């Protein structure tokens, strides 16, 4: 009886499972479409999110409440006109308390401290009750204009300085023996504004605006009508 041999179709036990050189080259040049498609989807998603963030930021920048900013650098003593300010939009959370929002509320007001171009205007940057209260630290504070006997002293004083206000009286007696006597009218007054120096034929003495509690402000105002006043820096 003839014998038949059965030949296995599987890989030879001696065949190597390692990829051939040709197979490795083919895998390297063949694109992985699934991986490429996923990367494209992820990139598109990131771009969409970034675009949404930019649109949201631009929307917040363009929207908001109107507020006044300085159109150019402002110096103390400047009386504001519509040309000195401009209206911009700012998100409400970024607006400080007391910000000025209407041009009519700023026109004719006097600037009390230096303001940079683009800086928001607030009530404490302009002469008024809020500034006086904030400077003196008292709800009944008043602002008093004082002309100093020594004009050179006005050159040394700056807004924010603390000073004592004195008046000088001549003592009674013979002229040759009289000595000036100083009386302290108010202590710890806050300099709110020193008026700009005027020039020309109509030059006048500079005025120093002081913030004081009401009783002391009244005493200084009364004395300024008849007596010479000066200040000492604290």
C-alpha positions as MATLAB code, in Angstrom:
seq = 'XXXXXXXXXXXXXXXXXXXXXXXXXXXXXXXXXXXXXXXXXXXXXXXXXXXXXXXXXXXXXXXXXXXXXXXXXXXXXXXXXXXXXXXXXXXXXXXXXXXXXXXXXXXXXXXXXXXXXXXXXXXXXXXXXXXXXXXXXXXXXXXXXXXXXXXXXXXXXXXXXXXXXXXXXXXXXXXXXXXXXXXXXXXXXXXXXXXXXXXXXXXXXXXXXXXXXXXXXXXXXXXXXXXXXXXXXX';
ca = [
       0.000    0.000    0.000;
       1.531    3.327   -1.028;
       2.361    5.832    1.706;
       1.389    9.485    1.372;
       3.051   12.269    3.245;
       1.098   15.356    4.389;
       2.956   18.643    3.893;
       2.130   21.334    6.422;
       1.151   24.720    4.994;
       2.154   26.642    8.109;
       5.419   28.432    8.479;
       8.471   26.390    8.802;
       9.760   26.102   12.340;
      12.955   27.512   11.010;
      11.247   30.602    9.592;
      12.087   33.802   11.519;
       9.295   35.887   13.027;
      11.363   39.098   12.734;
      10.177   41.496   10.004;
      12.195   41.514    6.876;
      14.055   44.551    5.626;
      11.487   45.047    2.886;
       8.673   44.914    5.438;
      10.314   47.511    7.653;
      10.811   49.881    4.730;
       7.180   49.476    3.709;
       5.951   50.201    7.231;
       8.094   53.328    7.386;
       6.825   54.797    4.135;
       3.218   53.734    4.577;
       1.234   56.531    6.406;
      -0.733   55.700    9.505;
      -4.083   57.118    8.378;
      -5.828   56.586   11.694;
      -3.084   58.378   13.613;
      -2.932   61.246   11.100;
      -6.700   61.739   11.199;
      -6.711   61.859   15.010;
      -3.924   64.421   15.048;
      -5.826   66.594   12.608;
      -8.956   66.420   14.730;
      -7.046   67.360   17.879;
      -5.323   70.273   16.123;
      -8.632   71.529   14.751;
     -10.182   71.342   18.215;
      -7.329   73.323   19.776;
      -7.625   76.017   17.097;
     -11.380   76.295   17.626;
     -10.933   76.696   21.391;
      -8.193   79.309   20.892;
     -10.384   81.245   18.466;
     -13.232   81.191   20.976;
     -10.977   82.544   23.726;
      -9.768   85.366   21.473;
     -13.313   86.282   20.484;
     -14.395   86.292   24.125;
     -11.476   88.476   25.123;
     -12.133   90.934   22.302;
     -15.801   91.008   23.250;
     -14.969   91.868   26.842;
     -12.548   94.530   25.649;
     -15.072   96.164   23.350;
     -17.963   95.973   25.805;
     -18.282   97.416   29.270;
     -19.148  100.642   30.982;
     -18.007  104.060   29.712;
     -15.336  105.806   31.745;
     -13.252  108.946   31.278;
      -9.499  108.800   30.792;
      -7.010  111.619   30.342;
      -6.458  112.483   26.693;
      -2.945  113.702   27.565;
      -0.806  114.305   30.635;
      -2.598  116.592   33.101;
      -0.890  118.774   35.692;
      -2.322  119.904   39.049;
      -4.411  123.043   38.733;
      -5.625  122.252   35.214;
      -9.281  123.172   34.672;
     -10.681  120.355   32.561;
     -12.319  120.870   29.189;
     -13.850  118.221   26.880;
     -10.565  118.198   24.928;
      -8.680  117.011   28.032;
     -10.606  113.745   28.369;
     -11.953  110.939   26.219;
     -14.515  108.202   26.785;
     -13.466  104.543   26.637;
     -15.198  101.276   27.531;
     -13.913   99.157   30.387;
     -15.366   96.006   31.983;
     -17.240   96.895   35.160;
     -15.010   94.763   37.443;
     -11.983   96.828   36.351;
     -13.517  100.211   37.234;
     -12.373  101.775   40.517;
     -14.862  103.276   42.924;
     -15.616  106.903   42.146;
     -14.601  106.706   38.490;
     -15.906  109.614   36.399;
     -18.063  108.363   33.520;
     -19.648  111.463   31.978;
     -17.797  114.332   30.298;
     -20.152  116.869   31.864;
     -19.114  115.664   35.336;
     -15.476  116.506   34.586;
     -15.754  119.727   32.576;
     -14.815  122.744   34.668;
     -13.335  120.633   37.480;
      -9.785  121.255   38.666;
      -7.175  118.511   38.604;
      -5.653  118.024   42.050;
      -2.729  115.720   41.222;
      -0.725  114.671   38.160;
      -2.613  112.364   35.782;
      -0.938  110.422   32.991;
      -2.408  110.124   29.493;
      -4.795  107.171   29.386;
      -5.247  107.075   33.170;
      -8.813  106.794   34.433;
     -10.204  109.831   36.239;
     -11.682  109.354   39.690;
     -13.348  111.720   42.135;
     -10.256  111.927   44.354;
      -8.153  113.233   41.447;
     -10.370  116.306   41.165;
     -11.037  119.061   43.670;
     -14.247  118.349   45.527;
     -15.818  116.946   48.707;
     -14.616  113.388   48.128;
     -11.023  114.531   47.750;
     -11.262  116.741   50.848;
     -12.707  113.932   52.935;
     -10.092  111.458   51.731;
      -7.213  113.889   52.315;
      -8.221  115.022   55.799;
      -9.634  111.692   56.925;
     -12.721  113.363   58.385;
     -16.297  113.369   57.064;
     -16.734  117.068   57.943;
     -13.491  118.147   56.275;
     -13.246  121.479   54.507;
     -10.821  122.914   51.973;
      -9.213  126.276   52.740;
      -7.160  128.450   50.351;
      -4.097  130.020   51.947;
      -1.690  132.619   50.567;
       1.653  132.228   52.295;
       3.729  135.210   53.398;
       6.868  133.606   51.958;
       6.340  132.967   48.214;
       9.417  130.750   48.118;
       7.762  128.324   50.499;
       5.159  127.541   47.871;
       7.931  126.155   45.672;
       8.799  123.533   48.283;
       5.312  122.288   49.095;
       3.724  119.451   47.151;
       0.289  117.885   47.154;
       0.098  115.291   49.904;
       2.438  117.115   52.300;
       1.368  117.475   55.935;
       1.782  120.933   57.439;
       0.934  123.019   60.485;
      -0.621  126.440   59.899;
       0.636  129.400   61.906;
      -0.156  133.083   62.119;
       2.312  135.718   63.219;
       1.211  138.526   65.525;
       3.259  141.480   66.666;
       3.545  141.770   70.446;
       2.440  144.993   72.093;
       4.901  147.506   73.456;
       7.505  149.842   72.030;
       8.368  149.253   68.412;
      12.014  148.527   69.133;
      11.131  145.769   71.609;
       8.325  144.089   69.692;
       8.865  140.477   68.728;
       6.648  138.435   66.451;
       4.633  135.778   68.250;
       3.496  132.683   66.385;
       0.114  131.125   67.024;
      -0.655  127.626   65.769;
      -4.046  127.693   64.078;
      -4.166  124.107   62.805;
      -2.021  120.996   62.854;
      -1.613  118.109   60.445;
      -3.302  119.843   57.515;
      -3.053  118.059   54.169;
      -1.859  119.971   51.122;
      -4.359  119.195   48.383;
      -3.152  121.545   45.674;
      -0.566  124.226   45.034;
      -1.743  126.551   42.277;
       0.508  126.883   39.214;
       2.849  129.846   39.121;
       1.424  132.700   37.071;
       3.514  134.859   34.780;
       3.247  138.224   33.097;
       2.060  141.582   34.349;
      -0.829  140.101   36.290;
       1.355  137.775   38.337;
      -0.228  136.777   41.622;
       0.921  134.866   44.674;
       0.402  131.136   44.549;
      -2.429  129.651   46.575;
      -2.103  126.531   48.700;
      -5.276  124.503   49.206;
      -5.410  122.757   52.579;
      -7.809  120.056   53.774;
      -8.777  120.371   57.435;
     -11.551  119.337   59.812;
     -14.329  121.933   59.863;
     -13.392  123.753   63.128;
      -9.735  124.164   62.158;
     -10.679  125.162   58.618;
     -12.897  127.919   59.993;
     -10.107  129.254   62.201;
      -7.628  129.335   59.320;
     -10.106  130.994   56.962;
     -10.903  133.697   59.518;
      -7.258  134.420   60.275;
      -6.375  134.638   56.587;
      -8.601  137.717   56.250;
      -6.488  139.836   58.598;
      -3.247  138.047   59.472;
      -0.219  136.777   57.627;
      -0.072  132.987   57.480;
       2.730  130.508   57.073;
       3.163  126.763   57.365;
       5.712  124.353   58.760;
       6.315  120.967   57.187;
       5.784  117.939   59.392;
];
